[in-house]
Amino acid sequence: MIPIGPDAEGVRIIIGTQLPEMTSGFLGVSLGIVVSTLVLPVAWLYLRANTTRRQPWQVEEVTAAPRVAIALGRFAADAVVLLAMLTVLTLSGFFLAWMILPPAALNVREITFALWVVAAPTLLGLAGLRTLFDARPLMRGAVGDVVFLVLWMTSIVVPAVAMGAERTFSTNLLDFTGFASPLLVGAPAGTDSFIIGGGEVAPGRVPLDVFAGLRSPGYVESRLAWVGIAIGLAVSAGLLHVPHREHRKAALGGRFDSWLSRPPRRVAANAPPAKFSIASPLGLVIAEMRLIGSGWAFPLLAVIAAGVSAVLPDFRHGGSPVGLLVLAFALSAHAGRSEARHLVSLTKLAVHGPMLRRAAFVIAGVIWSVLLGLPAIMHHPPLDVLTIASATGAVAGVTAIGLSALTGSVFSARLVLLAAWYVYLSS
């Protein structure tokens, strides 16, 4: 997570053009910033896709227990899990500091304070947001994941936009992730930029007084305020809770229903087996394309993505990310359906095995990606458009079907694709 040497790989926090001097305080802040920014989608994935998403609502929602109490209980359980992870990371920070810092510079209290004051309120806010989203039917599925993605990116962009403002309680309150003040206030005079993630680094180290930022006016108060906001989100979840409902398809009535309910024809026991056809694999790819593009929303979104490719001259940063965003939801939805745990056992008996179907899924994703980006050839050479569209479609298809096959669900593939889409868009 934290690069030790100048050429080491990891999450680099660059002040100006140089890496800061490694101290106990900066090590704690670095770990906290990595958690509150880059690891946040992983924590969201865990809460939404792991065992923590299972709700015994058939029991809870018929009891006399107050909704607010149940919501606070679920929030507290999520908070304990996330803070336990943070505790393990703190112990790992002690070990890392013991490896890379001189014995005289190792300060356990500084590492703990810096790490927890940055990361703990962010994780509690995430737990509160998850509790609030689980209270509303619309936010329990894909829509909630999209809203979270937007909020996550906003939480990173807003502090960077406001980094030139005076550091007050109000300014720090806009910094949900808590990284701006520790990196700005204690930086040398004239340094007004920083990078989290990676980039070119100049030789040498720059001094950074992280505790000047942690103890700047309003910073600790703003972090405590985010703890209160997190609890408020959980209380709001209890007040706004809408009960779960079983979704049942309405039965067709009248003559049409009776026609569909007719018994099948008699089986011809002596019928010859179907012969192999070269068109069969092609039909499998077409079927996968139809399933990926199913639903009323996909055709509309596909037309919009194709229109963006036709209008914007920069396909790499315009039409391609828009098309990839549409496919992120379409691919993950179909992959999650087709890789359901018990369904895969059944499809092993089909003429086309699971691996052939997965290969057809990836090919179908590539074709959809090419079709969405095809209008961009009006502005770019066809080979460039086809290369970018094919590559993004292939990576998205392999990621979606691979993660869905491993987990048997749609959540992990969707969130990983959304995180990868953000990296692709901003790179």
N, C-alpha and C positions, 0 to 999 in steps of 0.2 A: 504493500500500500504506500509506503513512504520510501522514496529512493534515498539510499545512503550515500553513494558516490556520485560524482558528476555525470557519469555515463550510465548509471543504474536506471532500470525501468521502474515505473511506478507512477503514482499520482503526484505530479509536481505542482507545488505552490510557488509561483514566481512573483517576486516583488520588483516591479520595473522590468529589468532584464536578468536579474540574478536570483539565485536561491538564497533564502534567509539563513543566517547562522543557526545551527541546530542546538537548541537548548531544551531543557525540560518543559518549559512553558510552550515553546513553539511545537514540540513533539505532541503535547496534549492538544493544542489547537489544531494541528494538522489532522490528527485522528478524528477530532470532533467535526472538522469541516468535511472530511471524506464521508463520514456517516451522514451528516445533515444535508449533503448535496447529492453525491453520486450513489450512495448506498440506499437512499430513501426509496427508490422504486423497488429495490429488492425486499425491503421491509413491507412495503405495500403488497407485493406479490405474496409474501409469506402469509400475511393476515387474510388476504382475499382467496388464496388458492390452497392453503394448507388445512390442517384439521381445525384451525381456529375459525374457519368460515362455517363450520357445521353448527346449526342452531336447532335445538330441540323445541321449535316453535309450536309443535303440536301439543306439547306439555305446558310450555311457558305461557302461551297466549290464552289459555283457558283457566289460569290460576288467578287468584285475587291479588297477586303481588303487583305493586305499582310499576308502571312502565319505566318511570325514571330510575327506580331502584334496579331493575333488570339491566337497563342501559348502562348505568354506572358500574354494575358488576362486570359486564362484558368489557367495558372500557378499562377497568382495573386489571382484569385478566390479561388483556392485550398489553397494558403498560408494564405488568410484571415480566412478561415474556421479553419485551423489547429492552427493558432496563437490565434484565439478566444478561442479555447479549452485550449490552454496554459494559456491564461489570466484567465479563470475560475479556472484552476488548481492552479494558483498563489494565487488567493483569498482563495482557499481552504487551501493552505499552510499557509496563515496568520492565519486562524482559527485553524489549527492543531498546529501551534507554540504557539498560545495563550493558548491552552489546556495543552501542555506538557512542555513548557519552563517557567522558572521564568520570571516575568515581566522585570527585568533588563537585561535579556539575549535576549529578543525578539527584533530583528532588521529587519524591513521590507525591507530595502534596500539590506541587505545581502541576504535575501531569494530570492528576485526578481533577483538580479544580477546573483547569482549562478545558479538558475533555468534556466534563459533565455540564458545565455552564453553556457550552456551545451546542452539544448534541442532545442532551436529555429533554429540554423543552420541545425540540423539533420532533423527537420520537413520540412524546406525549401528544403533541398536536396531530401527528399522523394517526395515533390510536383514536383520538377524539373524532377525527374526520371519518375514519373507517366506521365508527359506531354510528355517526350521523348518516352516512350513505346507506348503511344496512337498514335504517329505519324507513326508507322510502323505496317503494317498489321499482321506480324508474332507475334509481341509482344502484340497485343491487347487481346489475349486470354490466354490459359493455359500455353503456352511457356513463356509468360511474367511473369506469377506468379512463374514459376519454377526459372527463372533467378533472380527474386527478392528474392526468398528464399535463393538462393546461395549467392547473394550479402549481404543479411542480416546476414547470418551466418558468412560470411567472415569478415564483419565489426566488429563482436564481437571477432573473433579469432585473427585477425591481431594485434590489440593493445595488447592483452594478450601475444602474442608471442614476441612482441617487447618491453615488459615492462622493460627489463633490459637495454635497450639502453638509451643513454643520451637524456634528454628532450630538443629537439630543434624544430624549425619550421617544419622541414621535418618529424621528428618523430611524432609530434602532427598532422600533416596533414594526416598521415596514420590512425589516430583515428577519423573516421567519427562520431562515437557516442559520443566522447568527454569525456569518463569516466576515462581514464588511468591517466593523470597528476593529477587531483584533488585527486585521491586515493593513488598515489605513492609518489608525491613530498613532501607532508606534513606529511607523516607517520613517526613514530619513526624510528631511525636508526636501521638497521638490519631487518626491515620488508620489505619483497620483494614479498608478495603474497596477493591476495584479492579474495573474492568470491562474486558474485552478484546472488542472488536468494535464496539460503538456505544452510543449513549445520549445523554441530555441532558448538556450541558457548561455549567458556570457560567463566567462571565468570569474572566479572569486565568489565571496559571500557577502551579503548585505546585512547589517545589524537590524534586528526587528524586536522592539519592546512590546510583546503581545499583551503584557499586563497593563500597559498604558491604555490599550483598547478595551480590555476586559473590565477595567475600573474606570472607564470614561463615563461622563455624566449620562445616566439613563440606561446604560447597557444592561447591568444586572437586573434593574427594575423591569426592563422590557422582556427579559427572559422569564422572569417570574410572572409577568403579565401573560405570556404565551402559555404558561402552565395553567393559569386561570381560564384562559380562552379554551384550552383543551378540555377542561372539566365542564365549561359552559357548553361546548359542542355535544358532550355526552348527555348533559341534562336536556338540551334541545332535542336530541335523538329520542329521548323518552317522551317528550311532549309532542313530537311530530310523528311518532311511530304509526305506521299503517300495518295492520295484520297481514300475514302471509295468506295467500289463497292458492288452492290447487287449480291449475289451468286445465280445463276440460274442453275438448272440442265439441262444438254443438253438433248433434246428430242431424243428418239430412232427413227430412220428412217426406211423406207422400210417395208418389209413384217412383220418383228418382231413388229414394232410399231403398225401396223394395227391389228395384232393378239391380242396385249394387249389391244387395244381400242375397241374390240368387246363388244357389249352390254351383260349384264349378263343374265343368264337363267331366265325363268319365275318363279315367286314365287309360290310355292305349298301352297295354303291357308289352305289346310286340313292336312298338314304335322304334325305329332305328335311332341311334344317338346322333346328335348334331355334329356335323363335320367342322373341323377347324377352319377358320376364315382369317385371311390376312387383314380383313377390316375389323376384326375383333379388338386388337389393341388400340386401333384408331378410335373405335367406338368408346373404349374405356376412357381415353383422353377427352373425347367430346363430352362424355357423361360427367367427368370431373369438372370440366369447364362450366357445364350447366349448373352443377351443384355449388361451385364456388360463386357463381353469379346469381344464385337464387335469392328470392326476396324482392320486395318492391323498391327498397332503397338502393340496391346496387346499380340497377340501370341508370337511375338519376345521378348518382355519384360518379359513375363511370363516364357519363356524358360531360359532367362538369370537369373531371380530370382531363379528358381528351380536349375539351375546350381550352383549358389552361395551357396544355401543351401546344395548342395551335396559336394562342395569343401571345404568350410570353416568349421573348426571344432566347432567354437563358434556360435551356431545358434541364441542365444539371441542377440548378437551384430553383426551378419553377415547376414545370410539368412533371418531372421525375419524382420529386418528393410528394407532390399531391397524389399522383397515381400510386406511389408506394403506400401512402397513408390509407387510401381506399382498400388496397390489397391486404394491408395488415389486418384489417377487421374481417374481410371476406375469407382470406386464407385461414386465419386462426379459428374462425367460426366453423368452417367445414372440416378442418383438421380435428378440432375437438369433437365434432359429431362422429366422424368416421373412426376415430381412435378410442372411442369409449371402451372401457375395459372388457365388458362381456361381449360387445359387438365384434371385436377383433377375433375372438374365438370362433364366432359364427362365420365370419368372412373367410376363415382359413379353408372352409369347405367349398368355396366358390371356385369357378373355373380359373379366375385370376386371383392369385394369392395376395396377401397383404403387401409384400414387397413390390410386386408389379403395380398394384394400385397406388402405392406411395410414389413410385416413379412417374406414373401417369399424373399424379397430383402436382409434382414439381414441374413437369412439362406444361401442364395446364396453367400453372402460375406464371411461367415464362411467357406463354402465348398471351395471356391477359395483360401482362406488363407491357409487352410489345404493342398490343392493340391500343392500350391507353396512351402510349407515347408516340404512336405512329404519326399523328398530325404535326409533330415537331420537325418532321423532315422538310417542312416549308421554310424553316430557319436554319437547319443544320444539315450536314452531310448524312445521308441515310445510314452509313456504317457507324458513325458516332452514336446516333440515336439507338440503333439496334443493339449496339454493344452495351450501352448504359442500361437500357430497358431489360435486356436479357440477363445481365449480371444481377441487377437488383431483384428481378423476379425469381431468379434461381436461388439466391441467398434467402429471400423471404420464404420461398416454398420449402426449402430444406429445413430452415429454422422452425417453421410452423409445424410441419409434419414430424420432424424429429423430436421436438419438445412435447408435442401432443402424444406421440407414441411412448415417450418415457413417463409422462405424468398421467395420461389418460384424461386430460382436461384441457379446457380452452384458455384458462387464466395465464398459465406460465408463458405459452407461446405468444399470446396477445401483448402482454406487458413487455416481454423481451423485444418483440418487434417494434413496439412503440418507443422503447428506449433506444433501439438501434436507429429508428427513423429520426429521432431527435439528433443523434450523433451525425447521421448522414446529412440532415438539413443544415446543421451548424458547421460542418467541416468545410 
